[in-house]
Amino acid sequence: MQRFRWIALQGSSRGFLPPLLLFVFLITTSGIPALAADVSAACSSPVARVVSIQGSIELLRAGQNDWSRVTRLDTPLCEGDRLRTGALSRAALFIQPETLVRVDQNTSISVSQSAEETRVEFTQEDIVAASATAHTCGAGYFITRFPRKFKVNTPHLSAAVEGTEFLVAMRCESTELSVFEGKVLAASAGVNVFPSQSVVSGQTLTVGGTEPPAIKLQLKPADAVQWTLYYPPITPAGVVPAEDCRVVAQDNRVSCLIARAEQLLRAGRVEEAQANIGDALAAAPYSSDAKALSSIISLVGNEKAEALRLAKEAVEATANSAPAWLALSYAQQADFNLEASRTSAQRAMELTPSSALALARVAELQLSLGWIREAEKTAQQAVAANPSESRAHMILGFVHLAQINVKEARADFGRAI
C-alpha cells in the first residue's frame, strides 16, 4: 500500500488535500477496516471501491433495475455495475491494483477488468443536463501509474493508457482528453472517425461536435481539474439558497449570491461560484464576504499573495465579519505565519462564539502548532456547538489521530461523513 500512499498525495498536488480523501488515505494505508458498505456486493472480487462520497451517489447492480443510494465508504463495484453522480456531487474510486479515479458531477460510469486490461466506460443515457456549463455530462480524473493496460471509453473516443495522469471530460456533444503526465493513445469511437493519435503531457484533444478532432496546448492545466480541489468553508453548512438569486428580493440578493457561491465551492464548482461572486460584487463592490470567498479561490489556485490581499481587503471592509477573518487565517497559514493565522481564527471565534466552524478552525491551528490538549478541548466545543457541522467532527478526528487514538478518530470521521 505504500505506492497508493504516494499516488493519493500526487493527486493532491494541485491544491489542498481534501480532508475526506486524506481520511480515506489514512485508513487505507494503516490497515484499518473501512466503513461498512450499505450496498451489498454481488461478487466475490470487486473491480473497484468507492473511497470518497459527496452529495448524491447511486449504484446500479448488474442484472437489477433499481438504483441504490451509496452512503458509506468502501462500497464495492462489481463487474457490470454502474455508478452515477448527481448535480453538485463528487466521488472517488480506487481500482485495483493502484488507480485513483475522481468522478465529477452528472457522470455515469462502469468499470470492468480482465487479465489483460482495466476498462472504464462513460455513458450518457442517465445524465440529467442541469445547465449548459462545461462538462455537464460528466468527467473523470485518472491517476494510474501501474504497468497494466488501462482503457477509457466515451461515446466520442477511446483512450489507451500506459500509466499517466489525465482528465476525460464530456460536454455531451463532445469529449475532451487532457493529459497532465505521460501519454495517451486516442482512437475512434462511435460515429467519430479519425486517425489514432498520441496525446502527451500539456496537450488536450477535443473530439465530437461540428469541428474535426484537434489537439491544443494547455495554457493553465490546473484549471481543467479545479472541480477536484477542496475549498475550505468560511460559512456554516446547511444554508440552502435559491438556485436563481434573481428571483430573490433586492435586499437579500447579495446574501443569496454569497450563499450560493459557497454552496458551489463546497462541490468544487469554482467557475459557477465565481459568476455568483461577480454578481455580488457588481451589486455591492465592497462586499466583505465576496472578497473573502475570492480569497479562498485564489488560495486554492496557489495565488497566495492575491489571496492575502483579498482577505485583508475583506477584513478592512467589515472588521466584524467572521468569514473575512477565517479567510485571512487561511491566507496567513499559506504564508507560513501560523501565529497570525491562529490570531485571525481566534478573532473569528470571538465574533461568533457559538460557531462550530470558527471553533474547528481554531482547533485545527492549535493542532498545527502542537497544542494537542488545547486542540482537543476546542474541537470538542465545536462538536457541542453544532453536532451537524461535519468539519468539527473531522478536526476532532485528526486530534484523536495525533493522540494515536485510532478507534475514536475513526468514529469521528464516520460522524463527519
Disulfide bonds with the S-S distance in Angstrom:
Cys43-Cys78 2.25
Cys137-Cys172 1.67
Cys245-Cys256 2.12
